[in-house]
Amino acid sequence: MKLNEYLSNLNFKEKVIFFPQLPFLFYKSRIKKVPLYATDLIVPINGQKTVLSLLWRGPENYVPVWFSKIDFKAVLGDEKIFLDIGSNIGLFSAMVFKETKANVYLFEINPSINKLLKRMAKDLDKSKINIFGGGLSNKKCKQNISFDSNFSLMGTLDIDRYKDKNNFKTQGQVQVYTLDSLSKSLLQDKKIGMIKLDVEGWEDKVLMGAKKLLKRDFPQILFEANRPGDFEKCEKILKPIGYKFFKLSETDWLAKI
């Protein structure tokens, strides 16, 4: 069944819960008609029947306006790796991979999304797309994971940062590690060229657990700071290492030596 044929048979309720990002649609060019089977589109996310990509209008609607200003190929070269920490369903990683063909590591705490990421890895290049299902922090431990009841793709380890935290429901625990501790076992001591960090207020904790790698490789860091104090927490960790900061948008920053 073709994508457009399948969509025409959906009722309104099903269409409302479509999520407009599917990385392999981006990677397989900007064509509007993609031959997908219905089973590829309906996925269980946190127990909900969710269908993806109805509102896909081409990648230009979801690519950050500053994306083209960064020469990812020059930053990563032929050997450095890209870390996507808080990858969600991996759109940003798909974009970077399309530009660079670099080895990409995706970190996502939502177990349901990880199923989609494995599909993406298969579609792009399983030998270069690496999926890690645990979380990252400043110490190894088990951490409660909570999801927004209004948007099941929104997972967080820190519901206290949200004014509407009553909308979040804790659904078990996830194992978290420090990035430094994964240097050999996961990253195989490969040099990190760039890190994208979007973990809903957990950015400073991830950076604290990555100090050794930051001082070894000095990777460029793209990070989000969308609440008061978020930027200052990251700045306090990175500035003593020698990082300088460049504002890309109201909430996005680039840190580099």
Summary of the structure (lengths in Angstrom):
residues: 257
radius of gyration: 18.2
end to end distance: 50.2
largest distance: 56.9
contacts: 760
relative contact order: 0.12
helix: 35%
strand: 27%
